[in-house]
């Protein structure tokens, strides 16, 4: 279940979004679309590369 997914992802620091015991209807546009899903599905990372003196 959810606890197993989170336990297995901890070693590699993978992000999970399991939602506990609540189910999600992925065929419903109201539950599977929108900003909440987009926010959990994407992640912005910045890479700083030093240059110059």
HTML snippet that shows the backbone in 3Dmol.js (N, CA, C, O; Angstrom):
<script src="https://3Dmol.org/build/3Dmol-min.js"></script>
<div id="view" style="width:600px;height:400px;position:relative"></div>
<script>
const pdb = `
ATOM      1  N   UNK A   1       0.801  -1.183   0.000  1.00  0.00           N
ATOM      2  CA  UNK A   1       0.000   0.000   0.000  1.00  0.00           C
ATOM      3  C   UNK A   1       0.849   1.255   0.000  1.00  0.00           C
ATOM      4  O   UNK A   1       1.999   1.253  -0.441  1.00  0.00           O
ATOM      5  N   UNK A   2       0.269   2.303   0.494  1.00  0.00           N
ATOM      6  CA  UNK A   2       0.897   3.623   0.502  1.00  0.00           C
ATOM      7  C   UNK A   2       2.168   3.655   1.341  1.00  0.00           C
ATOM      8  O   UNK A   2       3.171   4.247   0.942  1.00  0.00           O
ATOM      9  N   UNK A   3       2.118   3.018   2.499  1.00  0.00           N
ATOM     10  CA  UNK A   3       3.290   3.012   3.377  1.00  0.00           C
ATOM     11  C   UNK A   3       4.465   2.299   2.720  1.00  0.00           C
ATOM     12  O   UNK A   3       5.613   2.715   2.880  1.00  0.00           O
ATOM     13  N   UNK A   4       4.190   1.245   1.993  1.00  0.00           N
ATOM     14  CA  UNK A   4       5.256   0.502   1.300  1.00  0.00           C
ATOM     15  C   UNK A   4       5.886   1.351   0.196  1.00  0.00           C
ATOM     16  O   UNK A   4       7.106   1.347   0.034  1.00  0.00           O
ATOM     17  N   UNK A   5       5.075   2.070  -0.555  1.00  0.00           N
ATOM     18  CA  UNK A   5       5.593   2.948  -1.614  1.00  0.00           C
ATOM     19  C   UNK A   5       6.487   4.024  -1.011  1.00  0.00           C
ATOM     20  O   UNK A   5       7.577   4.283  -1.520  1.00  0.00           O
ATOM     21  N   UNK A   6       6.036   4.646   0.063  1.00  0.00           N
ATOM     22  CA  UNK A   6       6.834   5.688   0.702  1.00  0.00           C
ATOM     23  C   UNK A   6       8.115   5.127   1.312  1.00  0.00           C
ATOM     24  O   UNK A   6       9.158   5.778   1.255  1.00  0.00           O
ATOM     25  N   UNK A   7       8.054   3.948   1.885  1.00  0.00           N
ATOM     26  CA  UNK A   7       9.247   3.327   2.465  1.00  0.00           C
ATOM     27  C   UNK A   7      10.279   3.018   1.385  1.00  0.00           C
ATOM     28  O   UNK A   7      11.468   3.271   1.574  1.00  0.00           O
ATOM     29  N   UNK A   8       9.835   2.478   0.263  1.00  0.00           N
ATOM     30  CA  UNK A   8      10.762   2.122  -0.809  1.00  0.00           C
ATOM     31  C   UNK A   8      11.359   3.352  -1.496  1.00  0.00           C
ATOM     32  O   UNK A   8      12.479   3.293  -2.003  1.00  0.00           O
ATOM     33  N   UNK A   9      10.631   4.449  -1.517  1.00  0.00           N
ATOM     34  CA  UNK A   9      11.134   5.643  -2.187  1.00  0.00           C
ATOM     35  C   UNK A   9      12.086   6.448  -1.308  1.00  0.00           C
ATOM     36  O   UNK A   9      12.790   7.323  -1.811  1.00  0.00           O
ATOM     37  N   UNK A  10      12.121   6.174  -0.024  1.00  0.00           N
ATOM     38  CA  UNK A  10      12.938   6.968   0.901  1.00  0.00           C
ATOM     39  C   UNK A  10      14.432   6.810   0.640  1.00  0.00           C
ATOM     40  O   UNK A  10      15.181   7.775   0.789  1.00  0.00           O
ATOM     41  N   UNK A  11      14.875   5.636   0.262  1.00  0.00           N
ATOM     42  CA  UNK A  11      16.309   5.405   0.056  1.00  0.00           C
ATOM     43  C   UNK A  11      16.860   6.219  -1.103  1.00  0.00           C
ATOM     44  O   UNK A  11      18.000   6.679  -1.039  1.00  0.00           O
ATOM     45  N   UNK A  12      16.087   6.408  -2.154  1.00  0.00           N
ATOM     46  CA  UNK A  12      16.567   7.150  -3.317  1.00  0.00           C
ATOM     47  C   UNK A  12      16.035   8.579  -3.353  1.00  0.00           C
ATOM     48  O   UNK A  12      16.239   9.292  -4.336  1.00  0.00           O
ATOM     49  N   UNK A  13      15.354   9.003  -2.286  1.00  0.00           N
ATOM     50  CA  UNK A  13      14.793  10.354  -2.164  1.00  0.00           C
ATOM     51  C   UNK A  13      13.811  10.689  -3.284  1.00  0.00           C
ATOM     52  O   UNK A  13      13.704  11.846  -3.690  1.00  0.00           O
ATOM     53  N   UNK A  14      13.105   9.697  -3.777  1.00  0.00           N
ATOM     54  CA  UNK A  14      12.081   9.929  -4.799  1.00  0.00           C
ATOM     55  C   UNK A  14      10.833  10.504  -4.148  1.00  0.00           C
ATOM     56  O   UNK A  14      10.441  10.081  -3.061  1.00  0.00           O
ATOM     57  N   UNK A  15      10.224  11.450  -4.801  1.00  0.00           N
ATOM     58  CA  UNK A  15       9.015  12.068  -4.287  1.00  0.00           C
ATOM     59  C   UNK A  15       7.815  11.189  -4.608  1.00  0.00           C
ATOM     60  O   UNK A  15       7.712  10.647  -5.709  1.00  0.00           O
ATOM     61  N   UNK A  16       6.900  11.048  -3.637  1.00  0.00           N
ATOM     62  CA  UNK A  16       5.686  10.262  -3.851  1.00  0.00           C
ATOM     63  C   UNK A  16       4.465  11.129  -3.587  1.00  0.00           C
ATOM     64  O   UNK A  16       4.536  12.119  -2.858  1.00  0.00           O
ATOM     65  N   UNK A  17       3.364  10.751  -4.178  1.00  0.00           N
ATOM     66  CA  UNK A  17       2.081  11.419  -3.952  1.00  0.00           C
ATOM     67  C   UNK A  17       1.037  10.322  -3.913  1.00  0.00           C
ATOM     68  O   UNK A  17       0.353  10.065  -4.904  1.00  0.00           O
ATOM     69  N   UNK A  18       0.919   9.678  -2.765  1.00  0.00           N
ATOM     70  CA  UNK A  18       0.066   8.500  -2.659  1.00  0.00           C
ATOM     71  C   UNK A  18      -1.334   8.810  -2.160  1.00  0.00           C
ATOM     72  O   UNK A  18      -2.259   8.052  -2.455  1.00  0.00           O
ATOM     73  N   UNK A  19      -1.529   9.894  -1.414  1.00  0.00           N
ATOM     74  CA  UNK A  19      -2.865  10.284  -0.984  1.00  0.00           C
ATOM     75  C   UNK A  19      -3.453   9.481   0.156  1.00  0.00           C
ATOM     76  O   UNK A  19      -4.657   9.559   0.398  1.00  0.00           O
ATOM     77  N   UNK A  20      -2.646   8.716   0.860  1.00  0.00           N
ATOM     78  CA  UNK A  20      -3.155   7.936   1.983  1.00  0.00           C
ATOM     79  C   UNK A  20      -4.108   6.848   1.531  1.00  0.00           C
ATOM     80  O   UNK A  20      -3.846   6.160   0.543  1.00  0.00           O
ATOM     81  N   UNK A  21      -5.202   6.688   2.239  1.00  0.00           N
ATOM     82  CA  UNK A  21      -6.176   5.643   1.908  1.00  0.00           C
ATOM     83  C   UNK A  21      -7.240   6.129   0.931  1.00  0.00           C
ATOM     84  O   UNK A  21      -8.096   5.352   0.508  1.00  0.00           O
ATOM     85  N   UNK A  22      -7.191   7.404   0.573  1.00  0.00           N
ATOM     86  CA  UNK A  22      -8.191   7.936  -0.361  1.00  0.00           C
ATOM     87  C   UNK A  22      -7.844   7.523  -1.785  1.00  0.00           C
ATOM     88  O   UNK A  22      -6.682   7.559  -2.190  1.00  0.00           O
ATOM     89  N   UNK A  23      -8.842   7.139  -2.520  1.00  0.00           N
ATOM     90  CA  UNK A  23      -8.640   6.773  -3.911  1.00  0.00           C
ATOM     91  C   UNK A  23      -8.770   7.980  -4.817  1.00  0.00           C
ATOM     92  O   UNK A  23      -9.300   9.014  -4.411  1.00  0.00           O
ATOM     93  N   UNK A  24      -8.294   7.855  -6.025  1.00  0.00           N
ATOM     94  CA  UNK A  24      -8.407   8.922  -7.020  1.00  0.00           C
ATOM     95  C   UNK A  24      -8.914   8.299  -8.307  1.00  0.00           C
ATOM     96  O   UNK A  24      -8.378   7.295  -8.776  1.00  0.00           O
ATOM     97  N   UNK A  25      -9.938   8.893  -8.871  1.00  0.00           N
ATOM     98  CA  UNK A  25     -10.498   8.430 -10.139  1.00  0.00           C
ATOM     99  C   UNK A  25      -9.741   9.114 -11.270  1.00  0.00           C
ATOM    100  O   UNK A  25     -10.009  10.272 -11.591  1.00  0.00           O
ATOM    101  N   UNK A  26      -8.798   8.398 -11.873  1.00  0.00           N
ATOM    102  CA  UNK A  26      -7.966   8.987 -12.916  1.00  0.00           C
ATOM    103  C   UNK A  26      -8.720   9.201 -14.220  1.00  0.00           C
ATOM    104  O   UNK A  26      -8.205   9.867 -15.118  1.00  0.00           O
ATOM    105  N   UNK A  27      -9.926   8.654 -14.347  1.00  0.00           N
ATOM    106  CA  UNK A  27     -10.747   8.873 -15.536  1.00  0.00           C
ATOM    107  C   UNK A  27     -11.657  10.085 -15.384  1.00  0.00           C
ATOM    108  O   UNK A  27     -12.306  10.493 -16.348  1.00  0.00           O
ATOM    109  N   UNK A  28     -11.717  10.667 -14.190  1.00  0.00           N
ATOM    110  CA  UNK A  28     -12.530  11.852 -13.932  1.00  0.00           C
ATOM    111  C   UNK A  28     -11.693  13.105 -14.175  1.00  0.00           C
ATOM    112  O   UNK A  28     -10.603  13.241 -13.618  1.00  0.00           O
ATOM    113  N   UNK A  29     -12.192  14.015 -14.999  1.00  0.00           N
ATOM    114  CA  UNK A  29     -11.453  15.247 -15.288  1.00  0.00           C
ATOM    115  C   UNK A  29     -11.312  16.115 -14.046  1.00  0.00           C
ATOM    116  O   UNK A  29     -10.318  16.827 -13.900  1.00  0.00           O
ATOM    117  N   UNK A  30     -12.290  16.066 -13.153  1.00  0.00           N
ATOM    118  CA  UNK A  30     -12.233  16.880 -11.941  1.00  0.00           C
ATOM    119  C   UNK A  30     -11.146  16.404 -10.983  1.00  0.00           C
ATOM    120  O   UNK A  30     -10.549  17.223 -10.283  1.00  0.00           O
ATOM    121  N   UNK A  31     -10.875  15.104 -10.934  1.00  0.00           N
ATOM    122  CA  UNK A  31      -9.883  14.567 -10.001  1.00  0.00           C
ATOM    123  C   UNK A  31      -8.509  14.375 -10.625  1.00  0.00           C
ATOM    124  O   UNK A  31      -7.504  14.405  -9.914  1.00  0.00           O
ATOM    125  N   UNK A  32      -8.442  14.182 -11.916  1.00  0.00           N
ATOM    126  CA  UNK A  32      -7.153  13.869 -12.536  1.00  0.00           C
ATOM    127  C   UNK A  32      -6.549  15.039 -13.294  1.00  0.00           C
ATOM    128  O   UNK A  32      -5.477  14.898 -13.882  1.00  0.00           O
ATOM    129  N   UNK A  33      -7.200  16.172 -13.295  1.00  0.00           N
ATOM    130  CA  UNK A  33      -6.673  17.334 -13.994  1.00  0.00           C
ATOM    131  C   UNK A  33      -6.574  18.515 -13.054  1.00  0.00           C
ATOM    132  O   UNK A  33      -6.942  18.427 -11.883  1.00  0.00           O
ATOM    133  N   UNK A  34      -6.084  19.598 -13.566  1.00  0.00           N
ATOM    134  CA  UNK A  34      -6.034  20.810 -12.766  1.00  0.00           C
ATOM    135  C   UNK A  34      -4.677  21.088 -12.165  1.00  0.00           C
ATOM    136  O   UNK A  34      -3.705  20.364 -12.384  1.00  0.00           O
ATOM    137  N   UNK A  35      -4.644  22.158 -11.401  1.00  0.00           N
ATOM    138  CA  UNK A  35      -3.383  22.654 -10.845  1.00  0.00           C
ATOM    139  C   UNK A  35      -2.776  21.743  -9.783  1.00  0.00           C
ATOM    140  O   UNK A  35      -1.553  21.662  -9.664  1.00  0.00           O
ATOM    141  N   UNK A  36      -3.609  21.065  -9.017  1.00  0.00           N
ATOM    142  CA  UNK A  36      -3.066  20.196  -7.964  1.00  0.00           C
ATOM    143  C   UNK A  36      -2.243  19.066  -8.566  1.00  0.00           C
ATOM    144  O   UNK A  36      -1.145  18.776  -8.090  1.00  0.00           O
ATOM    145  N   UNK A  37      -2.759  18.434  -9.596  1.00  0.00           N
ATOM    146  CA  UNK A  37      -2.031  17.344 -10.246  1.00  0.00           C
ATOM    147  C   UNK A  37      -0.786  17.887 -10.943  1.00  0.00           C
ATOM    148  O   UNK A  37       0.278  17.272 -10.873  1.00  0.00           O
ATOM    149  N   UNK A  38      -0.909  19.025 -11.610  1.00  0.00           N
ATOM    150  CA  UNK A  38       0.238  19.626 -12.283  1.00  0.00           C
ATOM    151  C   UNK A  38       1.339  19.985 -11.285  1.00  0.00           C
ATOM    152  O   UNK A  38       2.521  19.780 -11.561  1.00  0.00           O
ATOM    153  N   UNK A  39       0.955  20.513 -10.140  1.00  0.00           N
ATOM    154  CA  UNK A  39       1.945  20.882  -9.126  1.00  0.00           C
ATOM    155  C   UNK A  39       2.677  19.664  -8.580  1.00  0.00           C
ATOM    156  O   UNK A  39       3.870  19.746  -8.287  1.00  0.00           O
ATOM    157  N   UNK A  40       1.996  18.549  -8.440  1.00  0.00           N
ATOM    158  CA  UNK A  40       2.641  17.334  -7.933  1.00  0.00           C
ATOM    159  C   UNK A  40       3.403  16.589  -9.030  1.00  0.00           C
ATOM    160  O   UNK A  40       4.314  15.816  -8.733  1.00  0.00           O
ATOM    161  N   UNK A  41       3.042  16.812 -10.283  1.00  0.00           N
ATOM    162  CA  UNK A  41       3.661  16.077 -11.383  1.00  0.00           C
ATOM    163  C   UNK A  41       4.923  16.746 -11.915  1.00  0.00           C
ATOM    164  O   UNK A  41       5.691  16.115 -12.641  1.00  0.00           O
ATOM    165  N   UNK A  42       5.148  17.997 -11.573  1.00  0.00           N
ATOM    166  CA  UNK A  42       6.318  18.695 -12.097  1.00  0.00           C
ATOM    167  C   UNK A  42       7.135  19.283 -10.954  1.00  0.00           C
ATOM    168  O   UNK A  42       6.617  19.556  -9.870  1.00  0.00           O
ATOM    169  N   UNK A  43       8.414  19.469 -11.220  1.00  0.00           N
ATOM    170  CA  UNK A  43       9.307  20.023 -10.215  1.00  0.00           C
ATOM    171  C   UNK A  43      10.363  20.853 -10.925  1.00  0.00           C
ATOM    172  O   UNK A  43      10.977  20.398 -11.890  1.00  0.00           O
ATOM    173  N   UNK A  44      10.570  22.060 -10.448  1.00  0.00           N
ATOM    174  CA  UNK A  44      11.565  22.949 -11.031  1.00  0.00           C
ATOM    175  C   UNK A  44      12.855  22.810 -10.239  1.00  0.00           C
ATOM    176  O   UNK A  44      12.856  22.861  -9.009  1.00  0.00           O
ATOM    177  N   UNK A  45      13.946  22.635 -10.961  1.00  0.00           N
ATOM    178  CA  UNK A  45      15.257  22.563 -10.320  1.00  0.00           C
ATOM    179  C   UNK A  45      16.173  23.571 -10.996  1.00  0.00           C
ATOM    180  O   UNK A  45      16.165  23.709 -12.219  1.00  0.00           O
ATOM    181  N   UNK A  46      16.949  24.261 -10.203  1.00  0.00           N
ATOM    182  CA  UNK A  46      17.911  25.222 -10.720  1.00  0.00           C
ATOM    183  C   UNK A  46      19.310  24.644 -10.590  1.00  0.00           C
ATOM    184  O   UNK A  46      19.648  24.018  -9.585  1.00  0.00           O
ATOM    185  N   UNK A  47      20.102  24.858 -11.603  1.00  0.00           N
ATOM    186  CA  UNK A  47      21.496  24.429 -11.585  1.00  0.00           C
ATOM    187  C   UNK A  47      22.352  25.681 -11.707  1.00  0.00           C
ATOM    188  O   UNK A  47      22.243  26.426 -12.681  1.00  0.00           O
ATOM    189  N   UNK A  48      23.188  25.903 -10.728  1.00  0.00           N
ATOM    190  CA  UNK A  48      24.060  27.070 -10.730  1.00  0.00           C
ATOM    191  C   UNK A  48      25.445  26.647 -11.195  1.00  0.00           C
ATOM    192  O   UNK A  48      26.058  25.746 -10.622  1.00  0.00           O
ATOM    193  N   UNK A  49      25.922  27.298 -12.225  1.00  0.00           N
ATOM    194  CA  UNK A  49      27.246  27.000 -12.769  1.00  0.00           C
ATOM    195  C   UNK A  49      28.116  28.245 -12.593  1.00  0.00           C
ATOM    196  O   UNK A  49      27.851  29.277 -13.210  1.00  0.00           O
ATOM    197  N   UNK A  50      29.142  28.156 -11.763  1.00  0.00           N
ATOM    198  CA  UNK A  50      30.003  29.326 -11.557  1.00  0.00           C
ATOM    199  C   UNK A  50      30.860  29.601 -12.795  1.00  0.00           C
ATOM    200  O   UNK A  50      31.333  28.678 -13.460  1.00  0.00           O
ATOM    201  N   UNK A  51      31.044  30.866 -13.082  1.00  0.00           N
ATOM    202  CA  UNK A  51      31.905  31.244 -14.197  1.00  0.00           C
ATOM    203  C   UNK A  51      32.538  32.592 -13.878  1.00  0.00           C
ATOM    204  O   UNK A  51      32.087  33.294 -12.973  1.00  0.00           O
ATOM    205  N   UNK A  52      33.557  32.946 -14.601  1.00  0.00           N
ATOM    206  CA  UNK A  52      34.234  34.224 -14.393  1.00  0.00           C
ATOM    207  C   UNK A  52      35.396  34.085 -13.430  1.00  0.00           C
ATOM    208  O   UNK A  52      35.979  33.012 -13.271  1.00  0.00           O
ATOM    209  N   UNK A  53      35.711  35.186 -12.802  1.00  0.00           N
ATOM    210  CA  UNK A  53      36.868  35.244 -11.912  1.00  0.00           C
ATOM    211  C   UNK A  53      36.564  34.640 -10.579  1.00  0.00           C
ATOM    212  O   UNK A  53      37.431  34.605  -9.705  1.00  0.00           O
TER     213      UNK A  53
END
`;
const viewer = $3Dmol.createViewer("view");
viewer.addModel(pdb, "pdb");
viewer.setStyle({}, {cartoon: {color: "spectrum"}});
viewer.zoomTo();
viewer.render();
</script>
